[in-house]
């Protein structure tokens, strides 16, 4: 047995026991307790006021704003679709391919399903099978 192992019980006996933990007293006096309760009440009232403010902002600003913005965007998109349909009517139902640039719609090899992309829309995209 080593010297260290032999002295271990003796050193344990010399240790001073730890003092019992002191518990904090939150309301040691009545005045301090009343102050704490007043702070809590103020926090609850403030939270209620803030929640009411944001509810009013959501109901009277955000919701009508979203509706107005939705109507505005709908009108823009309706005009865009009408313009696209007008161009299709002028070109006998075919999409104008526009200028051919070497970097535009470049296909090194066809997709597994053909030359058109997976999101091909015949009303909006050029049919790559017809160009070749």
LINURDA-V679159 format. One record per residue. N is the residue number from 1. RES is the residue in one small letter. BURIAL is + if it has 16 or more other ideal C-beta (glycine too) atoms within 10 Angstrom, else -. Layout:
n=N res=RES burial=BURIAL
n=N res=RES burial=BURIAL
This chain:
n=1 res=x burial=-
n=2 res=x burial=-
n=3 res=x burial=-
n=4 res=x burial=-
n=5 res=x burial=-
n=6 res=x burial=-
n=7 res=x burial=-
n=8 res=x burial=-
n=9 res=x burial=-
n=10 res=x burial=-
n=11 res=x burial=-
n=12 res=x burial=-
n=13 res=x burial=-
n=14 res=x burial=-
n=15 res=x burial=-
n=16 res=x burial=-
n=17 res=x burial=-
n=18 res=x burial=-
n=19 res=x burial=-
n=20 res=x burial=-
n=21 res=x burial=-
n=22 res=x burial=-
n=23 res=x burial=-
n=24 res=x burial=-
n=25 res=x burial=-
n=26 res=x burial=-
n=27 res=x burial=-
n=28 res=x burial=-
n=29 res=x burial=-
n=30 res=x burial=-
n=31 res=x burial=-
n=32 res=x burial=-
n=33 res=x burial=-
n=34 res=x burial=-
n=35 res=x burial=-
n=36 res=x burial=-
n=37 res=x burial=-
n=38 res=x burial=-
n=39 res=x burial=-
n=40 res=x burial=-
n=41 res=x burial=-
n=42 res=x burial=-
n=43 res=x burial=-
n=44 res=x burial=-
n=45 res=x burial=-
n=46 res=x burial=-
n=47 res=x burial=-
n=48 res=x burial=-
n=49 res=x burial=-
n=50 res=x burial=-
n=51 res=x burial=-
n=52 res=x burial=-
n=53 res=x burial=-
n=54 res=x burial=-
n=55 res=x burial=-
n=56 res=x burial=-
n=57 res=x burial=-
n=58 res=x burial=-
n=59 res=x burial=-
n=60 res=x burial=-
n=61 res=x burial=-
n=62 res=x burial=-
n=63 res=x burial=-
n=64 res=x burial=-
n=65 res=x burial=-
n=66 res=x burial=-
n=67 res=x burial=-
n=68 res=x burial=-
n=69 res=x burial=-
n=70 res=x burial=-
n=71 res=x burial=-
n=72 res=x burial=-
n=73 res=x burial=-
n=74 res=x burial=-
n=75 res=x burial=-
n=76 res=x burial=-
n=77 res=x burial=-
n=78 res=x burial=-
n=79 res=x burial=-
n=80 res=x burial=-
n=81 res=x burial=-
n=82 res=x burial=-
n=83 res=x burial=-
n=84 res=x burial=-
n=85 res=x burial=-
n=86 res=x burial=-
n=87 res=x burial=-
n=88 res=x burial=+
n=89 res=x burial=-
n=90 res=x burial=-
n=91 res=x burial=-
n=92 res=x burial=-
n=93 res=x burial=-
n=94 res=x burial=-
n=95 res=x burial=+
n=96 res=x burial=-
n=97 res=x burial=-
n=98 res=x burial=-
n=99 res=x burial=-
n=100 res=x burial=-
n=101 res=x burial=-
n=102 res=x burial=-
n=103 res=x burial=-
n=104 res=x burial=-
n=105 res=x burial=+
n=106 res=x burial=-
n=107 res=x burial=-
n=108 res=x burial=-
n=109 res=x burial=-
n=110 res=x burial=-
n=111 res=x burial=-
n=112 res=x burial=-
n=113 res=x burial=-
n=114 res=x burial=-
n=115 res=x burial=+
n=116 res=x burial=+
n=117 res=x burial=-
n=118 res=x burial=-
n=119 res=x burial=-
n=120 res=x burial=+
n=121 res=x burial=-
n=122 res=x burial=-
n=123 res=x burial=-
n=124 res=x burial=-
n=125 res=x burial=-
n=126 res=x burial=+
n=127 res=x burial=-
n=128 res=x burial=+
n=129 res=x burial=-
n=130 res=x burial=-
n=131 res=x burial=-
n=132 res=x burial=-
